[in-house]
């Protein structure tokens, strides 16, 4: 007998989604929209406020919404990329 696995379980098994974004797409978005002024991503990572990934996500969501990333999907991708680079 095949048992159906709840969708939420599959999501949990897939690992962290970093604000629902794609870090690979975030890296491309960073190169396109951010790198002109913020060339080296490692230089801005220490400026991301927050003690953990959730706090950093909240900070970045608020900051990026008013700073060149008005599109929620692009923001989610950028956040995923920046969290990955920062080790979260």
Buried (B, 14 or more C-beta within 10 A) or exposed (E): EEEEEEEEEEEEEEEEEBBEBBBEBBBBBBEEBBEEEEEEBEEBBEEBEBEEBEEBBBBBBEBBEEEBBEEBEBBBBBBBBBBBBBEB
